Structure formats: C-alpha cells, structure tokens
C-alpha cells in the first residue's frame, strides 16, 4: 500500500470563513467546493507528511498544522492586515526556521514557517 495524500478535515458550519482565510489570506486555491465541503490546494509538489510531537519547540504548544511558505514576511503582513493575532513570533529558531503562530477562524493553531536561507 502507498499513501497518496493526507488531508486534514476541519469541521465548520461556515465555509465562507474558510474561503476568506485559506484562500484570501493564505493564497490557497479552491480545488473543490460542493457546498458542504471545500478543499483548498497549493500549487506545490510535496510528499505526504504527518508529524507527531510532544511540544512545538521553544516551549510552545504543538500546532495543529504547519504551513511552509516561501515568504514569511509577506505571510505575516497578510495576517496583520487581517487583524489576526500572532500568538508566537515571528522568530528565527535555532533549528533553521523562521516562524510565527496564529489561529485560523476555527481555533486551529497554525505554525506558519519558512526555512532559513
């Protein structure tokens, strides 16, 4: 057996809030919208991953999702412009990533990160 995808599912009664956040702020494309479920995707090639952690590093909580971006400053600006509270960071971590934590409209803790260059 080979894993093809790993898809997190977030329960919500308001798909519009999901579109505003995941499409408009994070820049994901709407791949499918059936009214009761919307799937967002990035134009990226990646292998399925699943992380299990005792903590989030640097004394932080374990985030629900880690979203890697190519421009952390631009992501941070989008969150700030949308008046979304930053719960941690932005910070350059000793293991070679820059990141910040924020929550999506459904309370999920997001680790928005970029590998340091």
Residue pairs with C-beta under 8 A, 6 or more apart in sequence:
3 48
4 48
5 48
6 48
6 49
6 50
7 39
8 64
8 65
10 18
10 104
10 106
10 108
11 106
12 18
12 105
12 106
14 105
15 33
15 35
15 36
15 37
15 38
17 105
17 106
18 38
18 40
18 105
18 106
19 30
19 38
20 105
21 82
21 104
21 105
22 28
22 40
22 104
23 29
23 30
23 40
25 78
25 79
25 82
25 84
26 67
26 75
26 78
27 42
28 40
28 41
28 42
29 40
29 41
29 42
29 43
30 38
30 39
30 40
31 39
31 40
31 41
32 38
32 39
33 39
51 66
53 62
54 62
55 61
55 62
56 62
56 63
56 101
56 111
57 93
57 95
58 91
58 93
60 88
60 101
61 101
61 109
62 109
63 101
63 109
63 110
63 111
64 108
64 109
64 110
65 108
65 109
65 110
65 111
66 110
66 111
66 113
67 110
67 111
67 112
67 113
68 113
68 114
68 115
69 75
69 112
69 113
69 114
70 114
71 114
72 90
72 98
72 99
72 100
72 112
72 113
72 114
75 112
76 86
76 90
76 100
76 112
79 86
79 100
79 102
79 112
80 86
84 102
84 103
85 102
85 103
86 100
86 101
86 102
87 100
87 101
87 102
87 103
87 109
88 99
88 100
88 101
89 98
89 99
89 100
89 101
90 98
90 99
90 100
91 98
91 99
91 100
92 98
92 116
93 99
96 115
96 116
97 113
97 114
97 115
97 116
98 113
98 114
98 116
99 111
99 112
99 113
99 114
100 112
101 109
101 110
101 111
101 112
102 109
102 110
102 112
103 109
103 110
104 110
